[in-house]
Amino acid sequence: MHRRSGSVAIEFAIIMAFIFPFLLDAFIEISFYSYERIVLTNAVRHGCRAGARVHPTLLYGFVAMTYTDDYLRVHGFRCPVTGCVESISTAGSDPQEVLQCSMNVPYQSILGLVPAFDGLPMKATYRVLFEYQR
């Protein structure tokens, strides 16, 4: 009988040389997707709360979008070529008027070894009561 003690280790090394980059890329992509999703959610929340402090007859949408865009830029968020789609609307009537802000962004893959992550949708929505002074 022949000794084959080292062949299993060599086969494992050869297989892992092909599989490991894809596993590493998947871990990196999932981590970065989670980070960008958290940044997007916080940016929408931050912008919506800033817009809610403005009287509804004023430029609440402009204020909300400006704060959201500033938050994204400061935290290194990059809008893909297709762009970040923001929508701002109001619902209800005074004194229970609500500002709703949402943003849809397709995820842009970093490394691209696992194409399943490219174009994955990220959506954040936040609703808040207007807090303006009467």
C-alpha positions as CSV (number, residue, x, y, z in Angstrom):
1,M,0.0,0.0,0.0
2,H,1.3,3.5,-0.9
3,R,1.5,6.3,1.6
4,R,-0.9,9.2,0.6
5,S,-0.6,11.4,3.7
6,G,0.4,14.6,1.9
7,S,-2.0,14.4,-1.1
8,V,-5.0,15.5,0.9
9,A,-3.2,18.7,2.1
10,I,-2.1,19.5,-1.5
11,E,-5.6,19.0,-2.9
12,F,-7.0,21.2,-0.1
13,A,-4.4,23.9,-0.9
14,I,-5.2,23.8,-4.6
15,I,-9.0,24.0,-4.1
16,M,-8.7,26.8,-1.5
17,A,-6.5,28.8,-3.9
18,F,-9.5,29.1,-6.2
19,I,-12.3,29.4,-3.5
20,F,-10.7,31.6,-1.0
21,P,-10.7,34.9,-3.1
22,F,-14.4,34.5,-3.7
23,L,-15.2,33.9,0.0
24,L,-13.0,36.8,1.0
25,D,-14.8,39.0,-1.6
26,A,-18.2,37.9,-0.3
27,F,-17.3,38.8,3.3
28,I,-16.0,42.2,2.2
29,E,-19.0,42.9,0.0
30,I,-21.5,41.9,2.8
31,S,-19.6,44.1,5.3
32,F,-19.5,47.1,3.0
33,Y,-23.2,46.7,2.0
34,S,-24.1,46.7,5.7
35,Y,-22.0,49.8,6.3
36,E,-23.5,51.7,3.4
37,R,-27.0,50.7,4.4
38,I,-26.5,52.0,7.9
39,V,-25.0,55.3,6.5
40,L,-28.0,55.6,4.1
41,T,-30.5,55.1,6.9
42,N,-28.8,57.6,9.2
43,A,-28.5,60.2,6.4
44,V,-32.2,59.9,5.6
45,R,-33.1,60.2,9.3
46,H,-30.8,63.2,9.8
47,G,-32.1,65.0,6.8
48,C,-35.7,64.3,7.5
49,R,-35.4,65.6,11.1
50,A,-33.7,68.7,9.8
51,G,-36.5,69.3,7.3
52,A,-39.1,68.7,10.0
53,R,-37.8,71.7,12.0
54,V,-38.8,74.0,9.1
55,H,-42.3,75.3,8.7
56,P,-44.2,73.2,6.1
57,T,-44.9,76.2,3.9
58,L,-41.1,76.9,3.6
59,L,-38.4,74.9,1.8
60,Y,-38.5,71.8,4.0
61,G,-37.6,69.5,1.1
62,F,-34.6,71.6,0.2
63,V,-33.4,71.5,3.8
64,A,-34.0,67.7,4.1
65,M,-32.1,66.9,0.9
66,T,-29.2,69.2,1.7
67,Y,-28.7,67.7,5.1
68,T,-29.0,64.2,3.7
69,D,-26.5,64.9,0.9
70,D,-24.1,66.5,3.4
71,Y,-24.3,63.5,5.7
72,L,-23.6,61.1,2.8
73,R,-20.7,63.1,1.5
74,V,-19.1,63.4,5.0
75,H,-19.3,59.6,5.5
76,G,-17.8,58.7,2.1
77,F,-21.0,57.4,0.6
78,R,-20.8,57.2,-3.2
79,C,-23.9,57.5,-5.4
80,P,-23.6,55.1,-8.4
81,V,-23.9,56.3,-12.0
82,T,-27.7,55.7,-11.9
83,G,-27.9,58.1,-9.0
84,C,-29.5,58.3,-5.6
85,V,-33.3,58.7,-5.8
86,E,-34.6,60.9,-3.1
87,S,-38.3,61.5,-2.4
88,I,-39.8,63.8,0.2
89,S,-43.5,64.2,0.9
90,T,-45.9,65.3,3.5
91,A,-49.0,63.7,4.9
92,G,-51.7,64.7,7.3
93,S,-52.7,68.2,8.5
94,D,-51.7,70.6,11.2
95,P,-50.9,69.8,14.0
96,Q,-50.2,66.2,13.0
97,E,-48.5,66.9,9.7
98,V,-45.8,64.3,8.9
99,L,-42.7,64.6,6.8
100,Q,-41.7,61.4,5.0
101,C,-38.3,61.1,3.4
102,S,-37.0,58.1,1.5
103,M,-34.1,57.2,-0.6
104,N,-33.4,54.4,-3.1
105,V,-29.9,53.5,-4.1
106,P,-28.6,50.5,-6.0
107,Y,-25.5,49.0,-4.3
108,Q,-22.3,49.3,-6.3
109,S,-19.9,46.4,-5.8
110,I,-16.4,47.2,-4.7
111,L,-14.4,44.3,-6.1
112,G,-16.9,42.6,-8.3
113,L,-15.7,39.0,-8.0
114,V,-19.2,38.0,-6.8
115,P,-21.6,39.7,-9.2
116,A,-24.7,38.9,-7.1
117,F,-24.1,42.0,-4.9
118,D,-24.0,44.5,-7.8
119,G,-27.2,46.4,-8.1
120,L,-28.7,45.1,-4.9
121,P,-31.3,47.7,-3.8
122,M,-30.8,49.7,-0.6
123,K,-33.8,51.7,0.6
124,A,-34.3,53.9,3.7
125,T,-37.5,55.6,4.8
126,Y,-38.1,57.8,7.7
127,R,-41.3,59.6,9.0
128,V,-41.3,62.4,11.5
129,L,-43.8,65.0,12.8
130,F,-43.1,68.6,11.9
131,E,-41.5,70.3,14.9
132,Y,-41.6,74.0,13.8
133,Q,-42.4,76.7,16.3
134,R,-45.9,78.2,16.1
